[in-house]
């Protein structure tokens, strides 16, 4: 397996170079020293390890050299950031710039914008200034009505920015993996010249544009948009509801041109053509079909990589040996990484490689196992006829899913059991869609009336795909959100899988030693789950959690009978998801109510990403829903997910089981103030409160003394006057604020004024948990400062 270990080592060198700040000279020197040291060590210890084959000596040195060559290749691919002409040096200016360059990729048209990848040539700050030579790629976001084609030389005007690095999605790293360091927002585009790109790619992209127009002439929507995604890789026309159904069922690889999709389709092509020809001719016909398909969809880098992996799966099946298939996949990966050192981070490549790995390792063994199983109940000939369709439509799909599942969980953080049901249901009709749909499209490109005659042949299969996916998405099987999965668990999964695959007989011999510990571990895991469920069940008390979400706020309430209420969400999707995942029962993660008391970004931004995971029965909203972009985005998400939304009003009371109540004391454009009551326990949560609102409540005298008071505006002094606090006279004051808040909250003067009160803060104590039986309450904090 020399090529496999060499490829792994080369990829490890690429990844190490991404983390280390060494330059090429350091990599070369360290590589030479390490290689010489290893060679000398092997030479002087050759007598002690004389039983080691000479090939192994060479392999050890090759693996070492491959690692350092990977590091060197990575750094060679990076731009010279010290070059004054590099485009990153001009980002972040407060004035718009004018950049001239050539469009080097197919325009990516979205609902509201079109993304243009441009190779910069010159930049000009002001019209009277001369243009300055420029190097590097940029992404220009232009209005959707912009008419630009591949190969156009354009003048773009806009604000050059560095992509943001948000917690939930690192847009900067995403573009960096495509060799793009800057982007241009609200770009104005003027075409200066045409035909400045590759003649070959220009012809392919023109064909793609014409094909896209014909698809919408041949079929109605939503079938036309799905066919555009399947045949051309253009997903922009697919409605959000259809996309959501595919996401919920784990079938998005059908829409996009992915490695998983092409690998599966390659297998179908191979078996289809092998039936009407001999196996060797069938394989060549399948490769030709994949090549034509690759050109038709645009032949961009991701599609070519997927096609290469798909071709390798056919090659592996023809050879019939695992080892040769693995070697071929490793060699192809090594060559592609030499051309593109950013490949290890490409999700499409990861899915392509893992799907190919699954087919190479498990397709034939699963088919053979099923044949043996059927042979117990049917004659061999009948068993073979049963095995063939089951293998093609179920077992081969399962083989690919087995090895792609960890990659999908790592990147998309969720997993749904419906993926194992929906995929076998729709994959059998994908070859007819691609063959008949592709045939109709090719005929339409030649002469449209011919394509129109052939178009109806593909339509039933596309209609079936959409309807089945939508039906599975409506099943009461919710996707399990797993959160951010550490890469070590993914590596461990593949290590165990490959260990079982290649060393299963050895594991059988060790079974008698492993059984006691395995049984003990299983019982411990079962006990952990049982106790988790027990601790999540209602205990007759009301629970109040002030969650540690940084500067912002999120409160989780659980009534004595188990009603679950979330008040606001804070700014971080990950933090809120982690808190709710720990507080809610593992197999019942729905919320009874989400109460939006503040439309400020720091109080609700995390809700947009979490409500699809922890679906509420309804949402009650206080405040102006258009106060900021984040609140508008949340409103849009609620509409998309069809979550009922109601607007609360002053004087309204929300009544729960076991006499827990939430009284709305005030409502304004900035939010609402509420009183949470259960028995004698009373907690005031003042959001969006102003001097006028406090005056209307007679500075708290109308409310009376309370058990708990949450400080307003994360500890801003003027929002928490002394007369308000003294009239409420809380037994406990709570403060939600981030550690080392950027605005210096809480104000020092406010903290000094609270010297006579009991104060708990999330920045010092973490999540604060109050539980009450309606007469007295108990306090538990996550940490002591």
N, C-alpha and C positions, 0 to 999 in steps of 0.2 A: 504493500500500500504506500509506496514512496510518494506518489503524486498527491495522495490525499493529505499526508502529513505536511508535505511542502506547501500545499495550498492553505491549510489551516495556519501554518506558521507565517506565511505571507500576509494573510488577513489579520493575524494577531499583531504583526508589525505595523500595519495601517492603523489599527485601533490604538496601539500604544503611541504612535506618532501624533495622533489626534489629542492625546492627553498630555504628552510630554512637550516641553518647550525647547527641545534640542533643535539645533540647526543641522544642515546636511553634513557639515564638517564633523560635528560631534558624532553623528550617526555613522559616518564612514570610519572615523578613528576607533570608536568603541567596537564597531563591527569587525574591523581588522584585528584589533587586539583580542577580542573574544574568540574569533575564529582561529587565530594562531595559537592561543592558549589551549583551546579545545583540541586542535590538531596535535599539538605537542603532547598533551595529556594522553590522548588516545594512543599515540605512538609509543610512549614510554610504558604504558600499561597494557600493551598488546599481548604480552606473555601471560598476564594474569587473566585476561579475558580472551584467551585464544579460541575458546569455543564460540565466540561471537562472530557471525559471518561477516566477511569483508564488505558485503552490501550494507550492513547495519552501520559500519563506520562511515561510509559515504553518506548514508541517510542522515546520521546525526549532524554531520557538517552541512549537508544541504538544508536541513531544517533551520540551523543557526543562521546560515547565510540568507535564507528566504526571509527570516524575521527582520534582519537589518536592511535587506533590500526593500522590504515593504515599507519600513520607516523612511528610507531615502526616496522611494517613489512617491510617497504621500507628500513630502515636502517639496519635491520638484513640481507637483501639480498646483501648489499654492501660488497665488499672485504675489508680486513684490509689493508689500504694503508700504515700504519706504519710498517707493517711486512717486515723485510729486505728481505724475500724470495719472496715478491710479484713482479711479472714480470715488472710492471711499473717502478720500481726503476732501472732497467737496460736499459731503453730506452734512445735514444739520444746520445749514445756513437759513437765516430768517427771510431771505429774498428768493423769489423764483429764479430758476436757471433755464438756459436754452441749451439742449443737448442734441447733437446730430449723430445718428447712428443707423444701423441696418437691422431690421427685424429678422431674427435668426431662428424663429420657431413658429409653428402654426398658432395664429391668434386664438387665445382661450376666451371664448365669449361666455359671459355669465348673464344673470338677470339684469343687473344694473350697470355693469362695467365689462370691459374687455381687457384682458391681461396681455401685454405685449412684452416679449423678451427681446431686448435690444442690445446689440454689441456697439458700445459707445465709440465714437471717433473724435469728437471735439465738444468743448463746452464754452459757453459764452455767458458772462454775468449780465452785462448791460449791452444794449445794441451798439453803443459807440466803442465798446471794447473789442479787440480782435479775438477770434476764436483760439482756444488753447487745446492742443492735442490731448486726447483722453483715452484711457485703457480700461477695460472691464465690462462686465455685463450689468444691466439694470432691468428691473421689472417696472414697466409703466402701466398704471391703471387709468385707462381712458374711458370716456363715456361710451355706452353700449352702441350708440349710433355711429361710432367711428368706423370708417371703411378702410382697413389696412390689410395687406396681404404679406405673406412670407416673401423676403427678399426686397421689400421696399426700403429705400433710404428715407428716413423721416427726420423732421425737426420736432422735438417734444419740449414743451414748456411746462414747468411745474416746480413743486418743492421737493428737493432731493432729501430723502430721509433714510436713517438706519432702521431696519425692521425691528419691531418691539419684541421683547422677551417676556411674555406673560407667563404666569405660573401654570396655566392650564394648557397653553400651546406656545411653544417657542418658535415664533415665525422667523426669527433671525436665523436660527439653526436650520430650519426647513429650507430657506432660500440658500443658505450657505452650502448645503449639500448639492445644490444645483449650480454652484459657482457664482451665485449672485449675492452681493453684499449690501446693495442699496435698492430702494424703490422710489418711484415718482408718483405722488398722489395727485389726483384730479388733473391728469396730464392733458394738455391741448396738443393735438397731433396734426402735423401738416406733412403730406407726402411730397418729397422732393424728386425722387426717381423711383423707377420700378425695375425689377429683374436684376437685383444686385446680389442675389444669393446663388446657391447651387442650382444648376439647370435641372438636375435629376429630382432634387427635393421639391423644387418649384413645380415641376410637372405632377409629382405625387400629390402635393397639397392642393393644386388646382383640381385634380381628379377627386380628391376628398371633398372639396367644397361643392362640386357639381353633384357628387353622390349624395351628400347630405340634403341638398335641395330635392333630389329625386325621391329620397325616402319619404319626405313629407308629402310628396305628390302621389306616391304609391299607396300609402297606408294612413289611416286616421290615428289621431292621438287617443289614448296614451301609448298605443302599440307602436306608432311611428317613432316616438322618442326612445322607447326601449330598444327598438331595432337600431336606432342611431347609436345608442350606447354599445350594443353587442357587436354591430358590424363595423362601426367607425370609431368607437371609443369617445363619442361626443355625448356627454351626460347632461349638458346644460338644459335640455328641453324637458327632462323628466320632472314631473311635479313632485313637490315635497312629500305629499302623502304616499306616493308610490315609492319614493326613495326610503321613507321611514319604514314601510312594510318590508322592503328588502333588508334594511339594516336590522330590524327586529328579528328577522328569521335567519340572519347570518348568510344571506345569499347575494351580498353586494358584488361578489366576484362575477356574477352573471352580467351585471350592468357594465362594469368597467373592463378594460383589457388588462387582465391580471395574469400573473404567472400561474396561479391556481387554475384559472379558466382555460388558458391555452394548453396547459399540461393535460387537463381532462379531455379537452377537445382533440388534442393530438392523439390520445389513446383511442377515442372514438373513430377518428379518421383512419387510423391504422387498422383497426379491426374491421371497419366498413369496407375499405378497399381490399383487405386481405381475403375477404369472402368472395369477391368477384374476380380477384386475380390471385396469383400465388403470393405467399407471404413477403418475398423480397420485393416483387413489383408493387405490392400493396403498400409497403413501407415507403418506397420512392414516390408513389402517388400521394401518400399522406404528407410527405415532406413538401411536395410541390403545392398541395392544397394549403398548408400552413404558410408557405412562402407567399403565395398569391394573397392570402388573407392579411399577412403582415404588411404587404405593400398597400393593400386597399385601405387599411385603417390608419395609414400615415407613416409607418416605419420609423416612429420615433424611438428613442433609446430604450424606454421601458418595454415597448412592444417587441423590439428586436431581442432583448434579453429573454423575455418570456418565450418567444418563438424558439430561441436557441435551446432553452430548457425543455420545451415541448418536443423538439426534434431529438434531444438526448433521450427522452423517455421512450421514443420509438426505437432508437438505436439500442437501448438497453434490452427492450423486449425482443429484438431480433437476435441479439447475442445470446440472451437467455441466461446470463450469469450475473449475479449481484455484483461481483467484484469489478467486472468490466464496466458495468453501468455506473458504479460509484466513481471509478477512475475517470470515466468520460465526463461526468458531472463536475468532478474536481478540476480537471484540466480546463474545461470551458469556463468555470468560475475564475480560475487563475488568469486566463487570457483576458476575460472581461475586466477583472480588477486591475490588470496592468494598464488597460486603456482608460479606465475610470476608477481612480482610487477612492472615490466617495461611495462606491457600490455597496460596501457592507452595511451602510446606514439606509439603503433604499428598501422600502417596505415591499415594493413589487418584486425586487430581486430576492428578498428573503422568502416571500411566498412561493416564487418560482422554484427556488432551490429546495425548499422544504416539501413542496408538492412532488417534485421529481424524486426526492429521497424516499417519500412514502410509496410511490409507485414502484420504484426500483426494488425496495426492500420487501414490500408486503403484498403487492398485487398478486404475484404468482403463488406465494404461500397461502394466502387467503383463499384463492381460487381452488388450489389443491385440497385445502382443508374442507371446503364446502363440498367438493366432489366426493371426498371420502365419506362425509356425513350423509350425502344423498344416496351413495352406493349401499348404505345399510338398509335402505327402505325401497330402492328402485333398482331395476337392472342398469348395468353400466351405461348403455346407450341412452336410456331415458335420463339418467343422472347427469350425463354430459350435456344433454339438451337443456336441462333445468339450470345447470351451473353457468352456462354461457351468458344468458341475460342477467342472472342474479349478480354475476361477477362484474359485468359491464355497468350495470345501473346502480348497484349497491356497494359491493365489496371494494371495487377500485376507488369509488368515491370515498368510502370510509378510510381506505389506505392513505389517500391524499389528505383527508381531514385530520387524521391522527397526527400527522407531522406538521400540519399548518396551524393546528389549534393553539399551540403555545405562542406562536408569532402573533396571531390575531388577538389573543388575550393580552399579550404584552403591549400591543399598540392601541387596542380599542377598549381595554379595561373591562370587558363584559363578555358573558357567555350565555347562550340560550340553548336549551335542549332541542328547540324546534329546528335548529340547524341540521341535526341528524335526521329529521323527518322531512323538512322542506327540500333539502338538496337531492335526496334520492327521488323525490316526487317530480322535480322539474328538470333534472339533468338529462333524463332520457330524451326530452324534446329539444334540447339545445342543438344537437347536430342537425336535425331537420330545419331548425330556425336558421342556422348558419349556412347550410347548403342551399335550402330553398330561398331563403331571404337573400343570400349572396348571389344566387343565380338570377333572381328577379332584378336585383340591382344592376348586375352586369348587363343583362339584356336591356334594361332601361337606359343605361349609359350608351349602349350601341344604338338602340331605337326604342323610344319610350313606349309605344303601343305594345311591343313584345313584353317589356317588363310589366306593363299593366295586366297583361294576360296571366303572367306567372305569379304576380303578387299575392292573389288570394290563396295560393297553396301554402304560403308561410303563415298567413294570418291566424288560423286556428291555434297553431302552436304558441304564438306570441300571446294571444288572448288567454290560453290555458296557463301560461307561465305567470302572468300578472294576477289572474283570479286565484290561483292556488297559493301564491305568496301572500296575497291579501287575506285569504282565508286562514292560513297558518298564523299570520300576525295578529288575528283577532282571538286566537285561542288563549285561554287563561293560563298560559305558561309564560311567565315574565322572565326577561333576561336577568341573570344574576350579575350584578355589578361588583367587580372584584377590586376596584380601585387600582392604584399604582402598584404593579407587580415588579418586585426587584428582579433584575436580570439573573441573579444567582439561582432563582427558582426555575427559570427557563432552561438554564444550563443543566441544572440537576435533572429536570425532566428528560432532556435529550440523553444525558449520560445514563440514566436508568433504562430508558427505552433501548438504546444501543447495546447496553450490557445484557439485557434480556434477549435481544435479537441475536447477538453473536456468541453469547456464553450461557445460553439457557441450560445445556446439559450440566455445566458446572454448578449452576444455581440449584438444580435438582439435587445434586450431591450434598449441597450445603443446607438443604431444606430442613433436615432434622435438627440442625443447630440453630437455624433462624426461627423455627416455629414458635418456641416459647417467647422469645423477645417480640416477635411479630404479633402474637396474640396479646401480649401485655400492652404493646403500643396501640393496637386496635381498641382494646378496652379503655385505655386512657383517653383516646380520641373520642370515643363514644361518650364517656363520662363528661368530657369537656363540653360536648354539644348539648347533652342533657341538662347540665348545670347552667349553661348559657340560656337555654329555653326557660328553665325554672326562674332564673333571676330576671328574665324579661316579662314574666307573667304579672298581672296586677296583684298587689299585696294589700289593698285596702287603704293606701295612703296616696295623697297627691304628691307628685314629684315635679320639682322645678329645677331645670338645669340652665344656668347661664354659661353658654358654651364659649370656650376660649378660641375666638376666631380672629384675633387681632383687633385693630381699630375699626369698629363697626359693631354689630350686635347680632346675636342669634340666641333665641330662648326656646328650649324644648320642654313642653308640659305633658305630663301623663296623668290622667285623672285616676281616681281610685278604682274605677271599673275598667280602665285600660284605654280610654280615648286618648289619641295621640295628636298633639297640637304643636305646630312649629310657628314661632313668631319671628319674622325676618329671617335672614340667612347669613349675613356677613359678606365679606368681600371675596372669600376664597372657596372655590368649588371643592378643592381637595380636602380642606379642613372640615367643611360642613359634611361632606360625604363620609369622611372618617368618623366624625362624631355620631352621625345618625346610624351608620353601620354598626357601631358599638352599642348604641342605646336601644335600637329597635330589635324585635325578635328576628332571628335569622331567616325564618321562612314566612314572615308576615311583615313586609316592610312598607306597607301603605300608610299614609297619614290621613287622619280624619279631617283635619283642617290646617290650612296655612293662612296665617294672619299677617298681612303686610301692613305694618304700622308706620313704616318710613319709606318713601320712594327715593331716598338717597342711595347713590351707588354703593357706598360702603356697607349699607344695611341689607341690600337685596341682590347684589350682583351674583352671589353664589346660587341663588334659587334657579336661575335659568338652566344651569347644567345639572342640578340635582332633582328637580321635580319630575323629569322623565324617569328617574331611577326610583324615587320615593313618591309615588303618585298620590296626590291628595284627592279626597272626595270633592272638595271645593276650596276656593280661595276667597277670602274676604279682604278687600283692599281699602285702606284709608290713605288719602293724599292724592296729589295730582299724578296720574299715570304717565304724563308726558314731561315730567320735571327734568329728566335726564335721559340720555340715550340708553342707559342700562335698564331703566324702568320700561321704556318703550319696547326694548328687546324682550323683556320678560312678558309683557302683554302679548307680543306677537307669538312667543312660545306657548303661552297658555291657549291661545286661539288655535295654533297648529295641533296641539295635543288634545284639544277639545276638553280642557279642564274647566268646569263651571267657575265663573267669576262673578262676584257680587261686590258692590260698594257699600261699605259700612256707613252708618250715620250716627251723629251725636245723640246720646240717649238710648241707643240700641243695646240690648243685652244678649249675649250668646250663652245659652244654657246647655250644660252637658249632664251626663248621668251622674248620680251621686252628688248633686247640688253644687258642682263646680261651675262658676260663672265668670264671664268676662264682660265687664261693663265698659262701654265706650263713653268716656267722659267728655271728649272733645274730638273734633275732626277739622282739619284745615288742609291747605294745599301741601304743607310740609309733612303731614302725617297725622297721627292720632295718639291721644293719651288714654290709657285703659287702666282699669282696676280689676285685678284677678282675685277672686274670692273663693275660699272653701272653708266653711265654718268660720272660726275666728281668725283664720289666716287671711291677710289682706296685703297685696303687693301692687304698688303703683309703678307703671311703666310709661314715663312721659316722653313721647316722640313728637317732634315738630312743635314743641310747646313754645309759646311766646309770652311776653308780658301781658298781652290782652287776654290770652287764654287763662293764665294764672289769676288775673284779676277777676275773670268770670267765675272762677272757682274759689274766689275770696282767699287767694294765696294758700289754698289747701284746707281752709277751715271747713268747707263744705264736705270734704272727704273724711276728715277726722284722722285720728292716729292710725298708723298702719304697721304691719309687721316688717315689710321690706320696701325700700325705695331704690329704684335704679336711677343713677345720676344721668341727667340729660346730656346729649351731645358729647358723649365720651369724656366727660369731665371738664367741659368748657365753663369757666367761672361764671360768666354773666348769665348762663342758662340755668344756674342752680343757686338762686338767691337764698340767703340765710332764713328769711321769713318763711319761705316755702318749705324748707327742710324742717324748721322748728315747729311749724304748725302741724306737719305730718308726723313729726316725732317718731321716726322709724326705729324699730329694734335693731335693724341691720340695714346698712347701705351697701349697695353693689355698684361696681364700676366695670364696664367693659371697655378695655383699651389695649392697644398693642404694646409690646415691649419696645422701649425707645421710640415712641411715636414720633413721626417726622414733624408734626406740628407742635411738639412739646407738651402734649396732653398726658395726664391731667394738669391743669394749672396749679402751680404751687400754692397760690393764695387760697384756692378752694380746699385743698388737702389740709392746710393749716386750720381752716374754719371748722373742719370735721373732726377735730381732735377729741371731742367728747362723745363721738359716736363709734359704733363698731363698723368697720369698713373692710370689705373684701374686694380684691381687684384681680381681674383675669391675668394681667401682666405679671402679677406676683404669685397668685395662687392657682393659676390654670382654670380649668372648668370648675364651677361652683355648683354643688348639688344640695338642694334643700328638699327635705321630705317632711310632710305634715299629716297629722291625723285630724286636723281641723281645730285642735285645741293648742297644741304646741308644735314647734318644728325643730328638726335636727339639721345640722350642717356638716357637710363633708367637702373637703377641697382636694384638688388633684395634687397640689404640692404646697409646702410651707416655705415661705420666703426666708 
